[in-house]
Amino acid sequence: MEKEENQNNNSTDLNQDKADETGKTDEGLNAENKQEAVKETKEEFKEPTPEEKITELEDKVARTFAEMENQRRRFEKEKDDAFEYGGYNFAKEALSLIDNLDRSKHVLESDEKLKETEALKIMLEHLSIIKKDLISIFEKNNIKPIESLNKKLDPNFHQAMMEIEDDTKEPGTIIQEIQKGFTIKDRLLRPSLVGVSKKVTKKDEKTEENQENL
């Protein structure tokens, strides 16, 4: 019995020694793993060198100065535009004065009672003088009328309202000005409303077109 007890005690001691050794081994491995992890973390978050810090600061300063310069240029452009085109809306509204003068002239010329009278002649002369004075004032402020008649249609300055058959002009030539357009410096105040020429359609071609439409 004593021998069996001794054997059991010896086995227990051996198992305990093995467990202690295994525990120590695991602790050693855990410690090594922790050291490696700390080392990797240090490598990942490596402190930048003074040269790298200086380079980063120089880049930030350069970006800041570039942004400030862009803002300064935008401000200068807005200031120049405000100075040069500050009266844009006023000038656009003032064009109605010329329109009203033209309408008044047309109404007077169409009045049968006034035709070929001295009164009509005097009134038309006065209207012409007023219109010339207005255009002169506009031109002094860089507001200029757009030349249209006998010019090729330019979508930047003209708006075609109708096509008029005319074989004496190249197609797309402006042969009627319905409303005069104006510019202020290099900007368009309003386009000229015009009628442009097109080739005369022959009767046979018209008949064929009508038949096709039917």
CYANA upper distance limits for C-alpha pairs under 8 A (distance plus 0.5 A):
  1 MET  CA      5 GLU  CA      6.79
  2 GLU  CA      6 ASN  CA      6.66
  3 LYS  CA      7 GLN  CA      6.64
  4 GLU  CA      8 ASN  CA      6.67
  5 GLU  CA      9 ASN  CA      6.63
  6 ASN  CA     10 ASN  CA      6.62
  7 GLN  CA     11 SER  CA      6.73
  8 ASN  CA     12 THR  CA      6.69
  9 ASN  CA     13 ASP  CA      6.67
 10 ASN  CA     14 LEU  CA      6.71
 11 SER  CA     15 ASN  CA      6.68
 12 THR  CA     16 GLN  CA      6.60
 13 ASP  CA     17 ASP  CA      6.63
 14 LEU  CA     18 LYS  CA      6.71
 15 ASN  CA     19 ALA  CA      6.66
 16 GLN  CA     20 ASP  CA      6.61
 17 ASP  CA     21 GLU  CA      6.64
 18 LYS  CA     22 THR  CA      6.59
 19 ALA  CA     23 GLY  CA      6.53
 20 ASP  CA     24 LYS  CA      6.64
 21 GLU  CA     25 THR  CA      6.63
 22 THR  CA     26 ASP  CA      6.66
 23 GLY  CA     27 GLU  CA      6.61
 24 LYS  CA     28 GLY  CA      6.60
 25 THR  CA     29 LEU  CA      6.74
 26 ASP  CA     30 ASN  CA      6.60
 27 GLU  CA     31 ALA  CA      6.62
 28 GLY  CA     32 GLU  CA      6.72
 29 LEU  CA     33 ASN  CA      6.60
 30 ASN  CA     34 LYS  CA      6.63
 31 ALA  CA     35 GLN  CA      6.72
 32 GLU  CA     36 GLU  CA      6.70
 33 ASN  CA     37 ALA  CA      6.61
 34 LYS  CA     38 VAL  CA      6.64
 35 GLN  CA     39 LYS  CA      6.61
 36 GLU  CA     40 GLU  CA      6.63
 37 ALA  CA     41 THR  CA      6.61
 38 VAL  CA     42 LYS  CA      6.68
 39 LYS  CA     43 GLU  CA      6.75
 40 GLU  CA     44 GLU  CA      6.60
 41 THR  CA     45 PHE  CA      6.64
 42 LYS  CA     46 LYS  CA      6.15
 48 PRO  CA     52 GLU  CA      6.34
 48 PRO  CA     53 LYS  CA      6.88
 49 THR  CA     53 LYS  CA      6.80
 50 PRO  CA     54 ILE  CA      6.66
 51 GLU  CA     55 THR  CA      6.69
 52 GLU  CA     56 GLU  CA      6.65
 53 LYS  CA     57 LEU  CA      6.70
 54 ILE  CA     58 GLU  CA      6.59
 55 THR  CA     59 ASP  CA      6.71
 56 GLU  CA     60 LYS  CA      6.82
 57 LEU  CA     61 VAL  CA      6.64
 58 GLU  CA     62 ALA  CA      6.59
 59 ASP  CA     63 ARG  CA      6.70
 60 LYS  CA     64 THR  CA      6.67
 61 VAL  CA     65 PHE  CA      6.68
 62 ALA  CA     66 ALA  CA      6.64
 63 ARG  CA     67 GLU  CA      6.72
 64 THR  CA     68 MET  CA      6.71
 65 PHE  CA     69 GLU  CA      6.62
 66 ALA  CA     70 ASN  CA      6.75
 67 GLU  CA     71 GLN  CA      6.75
 68 MET  CA     72 ARG  CA      6.66
 69 GLU  CA     73 ARG  CA      6.72
 70 ASN  CA     74 ARG  CA      6.73
 71 GLN  CA     75 PHE  CA      6.62
 72 ARG  CA     76 GLU  CA      6.66
 73 ARG  CA     77 LYS  CA      6.64
 74 ARG  CA     78 GLU  CA      6.63
 75 PHE  CA     79 LYS  CA      6.57
 76 GLU  CA     80 ASP  CA      6.60
 77 LYS  CA     81 ASP  CA      6.52
 78 GLU  CA     82 ALA  CA      6.53
 79 LYS  CA     83 PHE  CA      6.72
 80 ASP  CA     84 GLU  CA      6.52
 81 ASP  CA     85 TYR  CA      5.96
 81 ASP  CA     86 GLY  CA      7.61
 82 ALA  CA     86 GLY  CA      5.21
 85 TYR  CA    184 ILE  CA      8.37
 87 GLY  CA     91 ALA  CA      6.41
 88 TYR  CA     92 LYS  CA      6.68
 88 TYR  CA    184 ILE  CA      8.02
 88 TYR  CA    189 LEU  CA      8.07
 89 ASN  CA     93 GLU  CA      6.78
 90 PHE  CA     94 ALA  CA      6.58
 91 ALA  CA     95 LEU  CA      7.03
 91 ALA  CA    143 ILE  CA      8.30
 91 ALA  CA    189 LEU  CA      8.38
 92 LYS  CA     96 SER  CA      8.36
 92 LYS  CA    189 LEU  CA      6.47
 92 LYS  CA    190 ARG  CA      8.07
 94 ALA  CA     98 ILE  CA      8.26
 95 LEU  CA     99 ASP  CA      7.04
 96 SER  CA    100 ASN  CA      6.55
 97 LEU  CA    101 LEU  CA      6.81
 98 ILE  CA    102 ASP  CA      6.77
 98 ILE  CA    131 LYS  CA      6.89
 98 ILE  CA    134 LEU  CA      8.06
 99 ASP  CA    103 ARG  CA      6.72
 99 ASP  CA    179 GLN  CA      8.27
100 ASN  CA    104 SER  CA      6.55
101 LEU  CA    105 LYS  CA      6.67
101 LEU  CA    127 LEU  CA      7.09
101 LEU  CA    131 LYS  CA      7.49
102 ASP  CA    106 HIS  CA      6.70
103 ARG  CA    107 VAL  CA      6.67
104 SER  CA    108 LEU  CA      6.70
105 LYS  CA    109 GLU  CA      6.65
105 LYS  CA    124 LEU  CA      6.94
105 LYS  CA    127 LEU  CA      7.63
106 HIS  CA    110 SER  CA      6.70
107 VAL  CA    111 ASP  CA      6.86
108 LEU  CA    114 LEU  CA      7.61
108 LEU  CA    120 LEU  CA      7.55
109 GLU  CA    114 LEU  CA      7.97
109 GLU  CA    115 LYS  CA      7.14
109 GLU  CA    120 LEU  CA      8.12
110 SER  CA    115 LYS  CA      8.07
111 ASP  CA    115 LYS  CA      6.89
114 LEU  CA    119 ALA  CA      7.78
114 LEU  CA    120 LEU  CA      6.28
115 LYS  CA    120 LEU  CA      7.32
116 GLU  CA    120 LEU  CA      7.54
116 GLU  CA    121 LYS  CA      8.05
117 THR  CA    121 LYS  CA      7.04
118 GLU  CA    122 ILE  CA      6.75
119 ALA  CA    123 MET  CA      6.70
120 LEU  CA    124 LEU  CA      6.58
121 LYS  CA    125 GLU  CA      6.72
122 ILE  CA    126 HIS  CA      6.80
123 MET  CA    127 LEU  CA      6.71
124 LEU  CA    128 SER  CA      6.63
125 GLU  CA    129 ILE  CA      6.78
126 HIS  CA    130 ILE  CA      6.77
127 LEU  CA    131 LYS  CA      6.65
128 SER  CA    132 LYS  CA      6.64
129 ILE  CA    133 ASP  CA      6.70
130 ILE  CA    134 LEU  CA      6.74
131 LYS  CA    135 ILE  CA      6.72
132 LYS  CA    136 SER  CA      6.55
133 ASP  CA    137 ILE  CA      6.75
134 LEU  CA    138 PHE  CA      6.70
135 ILE  CA    139 GLU  CA      6.58
135 ILE  CA    144 LYS  CA      8.10
136 SER  CA    140 LYS  CA      6.84
137 ILE  CA    141 ASN  CA      7.15
138 PHE  CA    142 ASN  CA      6.90
138 PHE  CA    143 ILE  CA      5.26
138 PHE  CA    144 LYS  CA      7.10
139 GLU  CA    143 ILE  CA      5.31
139 GLU  CA    144 LYS  CA      5.82
141 ASN  CA    184 ILE  CA      8.44
142 ASN  CA    183 THR  CA      8.41
142 ASN  CA    184 ILE  CA      5.94
142 ASN  CA    185 LYS  CA      5.93
143 ILE  CA    182 PHE  CA      7.09
143 ILE  CA    183 THR  CA      6.08
143 ILE  CA    184 ILE  CA      4.89
143 ILE  CA    185 LYS  CA      7.15
144 LYS  CA    182 PHE  CA      5.94
144 LYS  CA    183 THR  CA      5.92
144 LYS  CA    184 ILE  CA      6.98
144 LYS  CA    185 LYS  CA      8.45
145 PRO  CA    180 LYS  CA      7.35
145 PRO  CA    181 GLY  CA      6.32
145 PRO  CA    182 PHE  CA      4.82
145 PRO  CA    183 THR  CA      6.98
146 ILE  CA    157 PHE  CA      7.82
146 ILE  CA    180 LYS  CA      7.35
146 ILE  CA    181 GLY  CA      5.80
146 ILE  CA    182 PHE  CA      5.80
146 ILE  CA    183 THR  CA      7.42
146 ILE  CA    192 SER  CA      7.47
147 GLU  CA    151 LYS  CA      8.10
148 SER  CA    152 LYS  CA      8.44
148 SER  CA    153 LEU  CA      8.49
148 SER  CA    158 HIS  CA      8.15
148 SER  CA    174 ILE  CA      6.88
148 SER  CA    177 GLU  CA      7.46
148 SER  CA    192 SER  CA      7.78
148 SER  CA    194 VAL  CA      8.28
149 LEU  CA    173 THR  CA      8.47
149 LEU  CA    174 ILE  CA      5.76
149 LEU  CA    175 ILE  CA      6.05
149 LEU  CA    176 GLN  CA      6.96
149 LEU  CA    177 GLU  CA      7.18
150 ASN  CA    173 THR  CA      6.35
150 ASN  CA    174 ILE  CA      5.66
150 ASN  CA    175 ILE  CA      6.29
151 LYS  CA    173 THR  CA      6.20
151 LYS  CA    174 ILE  CA      6.04
152 LYS  CA    172 GLY  CA      6.47
152 LYS  CA    173 THR  CA      5.12
152 LYS  CA    174 ILE  CA      6.59
153 LEU  CA    158 HIS  CA      6.70
153 LEU  CA    159 GLN  CA      8.47
153 LEU  CA    160 ALA  CA      8.18
153 LEU  CA    172 GLY  CA      6.35
153 LEU  CA    173 THR  CA      6.54
153 LEU  CA    174 ILE  CA      6.69
153 LEU  CA    196 VAL  CA      7.90
154 ASP  CA    158 HIS  CA      5.95
155 PRO  CA    159 GLN  CA      6.81
156 ASN  CA    191 PRO  CA      8.12
157 PHE  CA    181 GLY  CA      7.87
157 PHE  CA    188 LEU  CA      7.68
157 PHE  CA    190 ARG  CA      8.24
157 PHE  CA    191 PRO  CA      5.38
157 PHE  CA    192 SER  CA      6.83
158 HIS  CA    181 GLY  CA      8.12
158 HIS  CA    191 PRO  CA      5.51
158 HIS  CA    192 SER  CA      5.21
158 HIS  CA    193 LEU  CA      6.61
158 HIS  CA    194 VAL  CA      7.25
159 GLN  CA    191 PRO  CA      6.63
159 GLN  CA    192 SER  CA      6.45
159 GLN  CA    193 LEU  CA      5.48
159 GLN  CA    194 VAL  CA      6.59
160 ALA  CA    193 LEU  CA      6.53
160 ALA  CA    194 VAL  CA      5.51
160 ALA  CA    195 GLY  CA      6.12
160 ALA  CA    196 VAL  CA      7.08
161 MET  CA    193 LEU  CA      6.75
161 MET  CA    194 VAL  CA      6.20
161 MET  CA    195 GLY  CA      6.16
162 MET  CA    194 VAL  CA      7.66
162 MET  CA    195 GLY  CA      5.28
162 MET  CA    196 VAL  CA      6.95
163 GLU  CA    195 GLY  CA      6.10
163 GLU  CA    196 VAL  CA      5.46
163 GLU  CA    197 SER  CA      6.12
163 GLU  CA    198 LYS  CA      6.69
164 ILE  CA    195 GLY  CA      7.10
164 ILE  CA    196 VAL  CA      6.42
164 ILE  CA    197 SER  CA      5.31
164 ILE  CA    198 LYS  CA      6.36
165 GLU  CA    197 SER  CA      6.11
165 GLU  CA    198 LYS  CA      5.36
165 GLU  CA    199 LYS  CA      6.00
165 GLU  CA    200 VAL  CA      5.39
165 GLU  CA    201 THR  CA      8.12
166 ASP  CA    197 SER  CA      6.02
166 ASP  CA    198 LYS  CA      6.33
166 ASP  CA    199 LYS  CA      6.31
166 ASP  CA    200 VAL  CA      6.43
167 ASP  CA    197 SER  CA      8.47
167 ASP  CA    198 LYS  CA      7.74
167 ASP  CA    199 LYS  CA      5.95
167 ASP  CA    200 VAL  CA      6.48
169 LYS  CA    173 THR  CA      6.93
169 LYS  CA    197 SER  CA      7.01
169 LYS  CA    198 LYS  CA      8.38
170 GLU  CA    197 SER  CA      7.48
170 GLU  CA    198 LYS  CA      7.86
170 GLU  CA    199 LYS  CA      8.47
171 PRO  CA    196 VAL  CA      7.83
171 PRO  CA    197 SER  CA      5.59
171 PRO  CA    198 LYS  CA      5.01
171 PRO  CA    199 LYS  CA      6.76
172 GLY  CA    196 VAL  CA      5.80
172 GLY  CA    197 SER  CA      5.86
172 GLY  CA    198 LYS  CA      6.92
173 THR  CA    196 VAL  CA      5.76
173 THR  CA    197 SER  CA      5.86
174 ILE  CA    194 VAL  CA      6.97
174 ILE  CA    195 GLY  CA      6.31
174 ILE  CA    196 VAL  CA      4.86
174 ILE  CA    197 SER  CA      6.85
175 ILE  CA    194 VAL  CA      8.12
175 ILE  CA    195 GLY  CA      6.53
175 ILE  CA    196 VAL  CA      6.13
175 ILE  CA    197 SER  CA      6.85
176 GLN  CA    194 VAL  CA      6.04
176 GLN  CA    195 GLY  CA      5.32
176 GLN  CA    196 VAL  CA      7.34
177 GLU  CA    192 SER  CA      7.67
177 GLU  CA    193 LEU  CA      6.68
177 GLU  CA    194 VAL  CA      4.99
177 GLU  CA    195 GLY  CA      6.86
178 ILE  CA    192 SER  CA      8.04
178 ILE  CA    193 LEU  CA      5.76
178 ILE  CA    194 VAL  CA      5.79
178 ILE  CA    195 GLY  CA      7.78
179 GLN  CA    192 SER  CA      6.14
179 GLN  CA    193 LEU  CA      5.45
179 GLN  CA    194 VAL  CA      7.50
180 LYS  CA    191 PRO  CA      7.94
180 LYS  CA    192 SER  CA      5.26
180 LYS  CA    193 LEU  CA      7.10
181 GLY  CA    189 LEU  CA      7.83
181 GLY  CA    190 ARG  CA      5.77
181 GLY  CA    191 PRO  CA      5.05
181 GLY  CA    192 SER  CA      4.31
181 GLY  CA    193 LEU  CA      7.66
182 PHE  CA    188 LEU  CA      6.99
182 PHE  CA    189 LEU  CA      5.90
182 PHE  CA    190 ARG  CA      6.14
182 PHE  CA    191 PRO  CA      7.17
182 PHE  CA    192 SER  CA      7.88
183 THR  CA    187 ARG  CA      6.06
183 THR  CA    188 LEU  CA      4.91
183 THR  CA    189 LEU  CA      5.38
183 THR  CA    190 ARG  CA      7.45
184 ILE  CA    188 LEU  CA      6.79
184 ILE  CA    189 LEU  CA      6.72
201 THR  CA    205 GLU  CA      6.92
201 THR  CA    206 LYS  CA      6.99
202 LYS  CA    206 LYS  CA      6.70
203 LYS  CA    207 THR  CA      6.63
204 ASP  CA    208 GLU  CA      6.78
205 GLU  CA    209 GLU  CA      6.64
206 LYS  CA    210 ASN  CA      6.65
207 THR  CA    211 GLN  CA      6.70
208 GLU  CA    212 GLU  CA      6.65
209 GLU  CA    213 ASN  CA      6.66
210 ASN  CA    214 LEU  CA      6.75
